[in-house]
Amino acid sequence: MDRVRIAVIEQQALFRKSLCQLLAKDERFSIVTECIESCELPRIAAAKPDIVLLDVDFHKGDPVDAIRSLREAHPGVRICLLSMHAQQDLLSRSLIFGVEGYVIKDINPSDLTRALLMIHGGDVYVDPRLAGNMLRRLSTKRYRNDPTELSERETDVIRLIALGLSNKQISEKLFLSEKTVKNHISRIFSKLNVTARTQAAIHAIKSGIV
């Protein structure tokens, strides 16, 4: 079986070297490049990794921008976030762009290798502490009898509105026509009793949608 090709983007030298050494000892993995910043996109793309491990704790700017850039530069790569903290909002926003994993840095080494193999195999791995929070939030929403509750697709749309995407960008991201996107936005505005995208975005942030 071919080794899983890993690119590591991590600013902390000690953690980066330790992580690479750990994975390099496992014959199932191969470290193809180490980077300090996600802006080294040509180098990352040239290495043709199967998985990019992206540290988000010391990232300059919004990590979601780095995820978006990685997707554009290397569409087939799988992305796993690394963090010291269980950042629910970051995970929610990252999932929009197809992030396949979220690992908290105190993970057991054997669990890390299992997570990477799951991700490489086409599954999604989320640290159980984050996954539990997500399930509780979904359960709360599921049993809330609220006439203003957004549908699943409307929720996808309002997330992208909150991220600043235009109607055209939303249509491309969700594989919908611009007319369908406009219809969704009209229903969102009506349900939330708002008249502007900024108001919808504020609602999304306050409600924990993003």
N, C-alpha and C positions, 0 to 999 in steps of 0.2 A: 504494500500500500504506500502511495506517495505521502510524504510528510506534509503536514498542514503548514503553509507558509504564513508566518506571523510578522507584522510590522508593529513596532512599539513606539508610540509617541508619548514621551514622558519627560518633563523638565528636570525632575529630581534625579541627579546622576546615580546616587546610591541605590534608590529604589529601581531605577531603570536597569542598572547592571545586574542587580540581584534577580529581578524578574526574568531578564534574558538568560542568565545562567541557569535558573531553575527550569525554564522551558527547553533550553538547549540540551539538558541532560536527558530529556525524554525523547526517544527515537521517533516518536510520532509527530514531533514539531521541528520546524526549522525557522530560525530568526533571520529574515531576509533584509531587514534594515532597522536601524534605531534612529529616531529623530527627536529633537528637542521641541520643535514647533510643528503644528499641523500645516503651516504655510509652505513646508517643503514638499509640496504636492508633486512636482515632477519626479523627485527622488522616490517618493512613495509609490507612485504609479509605475515607475520603471522597474521597481522591485517585484511587481505583480503579486502582492500578498493575497492570501485567501481571507485573512482576518486582520483588521487594524485594531489594536488596543489603544484607545484614545484616553489619556488622562484629562480630566475636566477640572481638577482642583486648582491648578495653577495656569489654566489656559487664559491667554490674553483676549478679552472680549467675550462674546457669547459663544459657548461651545457648539450651539446649534448651527452657527454660521460655518464652523469647521466641518461639521457633519454634512452640511449641504455641499460644501466645496469638495469634500471627499467623494460624495455621491456623483457629482458632475465629472470629476477627473477620472474616477474608476468605478463605474456603475455596478459592476459585479461584485465588488468587495463587500464583505460582511464587517460590521462595525460593532465593537464591544466597548462600552464606556467603563472607565476606571475611576473610582472616587473613594475618598475616606468617609463620605457621608451618604445617607439615603435621601437623595434629592428628588422628591416625588414630582415636582413641577418640571424639572429638567427631563426626567424620564418621559413624562406625558408629551412634552414638546418634541422630544427626540423621536418618539415612536412614529410621529407623522412622516418622518423622513426615512423610516424603515430600519432604525437601529435594531440590531438583533440581540444585544446583550447589555446588561448593567451589572458590574461586579464591584462590590465594596472591598476595599483593600485588605481587610482583616480576614479575607476568605482563606480557608484551608487549602494548601497547595493541591491536594488531590481533588478537591471540589473545583478548583480553577481549571485543571486539565479536563475534568468532566464537562465543565461549562463550555470550554472552547471546542471540544469534540461535538457537543450538542449543536453549537452554533454552526460549525462547519458542516454538520449533517443536515442543516436546514431548519433546525428548531430555534426557539428563542429562549434565552436564559436571563432571568431577572432574579436578583438576590431575594430570598424568601421574605426578608423584612420589608422590602419594597412591594413585592407581589401581594403580601397580606394587606398592606394599606390600600392598594389598588382595588382588591376584591371588596374590602369594606366600603370604599367609596362607591363602587358600582352597585353594591347591594343597597346602599342607602338611596341612590338615585332610582333604582329599579322599583322600589316600593313607595316612592313618593308620588302621590296623586296630585300632580301640579299641572294645570292646563297650559302653563307657559313652558313646560319641559320640552327641550329640543329633541328632535329625532337623532338617530346615530349619524346620519349624513349631515344634518344641520350642525351637529357638534363638530364634525370634521371641518366644515366650512368656517365656522366661527373661530376655530383654533387657528386656521390659516389667516383669517382676517386679523387676529390678534398679533400674528407674526409679521404683519405688514405686507402680505402678498396681494397683488392685484387680482381682479376677476379672471384675467387671462391666465395668470400663474396658477390660480386655484383650479381652473378647469384642466390645465395640463397635469397638475399634481394628482387630481382625483379622477382623471380621465372622464370628465364631463364636458358637455358643451357650455359655452359662456352663457347661453340663454338659460340653461338649467341652473347654473351657478347663481345667476341673477334672481331666478325664482326662489331658490333656497334663501338667499339673502333677504328677499322681500318678506318671506315667512318668518325668518329670524327677527327682523325688525318689528313685525307685527306682534309676535309672541312676547318680545321683550319690551315693547312699547318704546322703541328708540327710533331715531331718524338719521343717525350717522354711524359710520363704521367705527369711529373712535369710541362712541358710547357702547357699541357691541363688544369692542375689544376690552374695554374696562369691565364690562359684565363678565366676560370670559375669564379674565384674570382674577376678579373677586370671587367668582364661583369655583375656582380651582380647575376650570376646564383646561387651562394651559399652565 
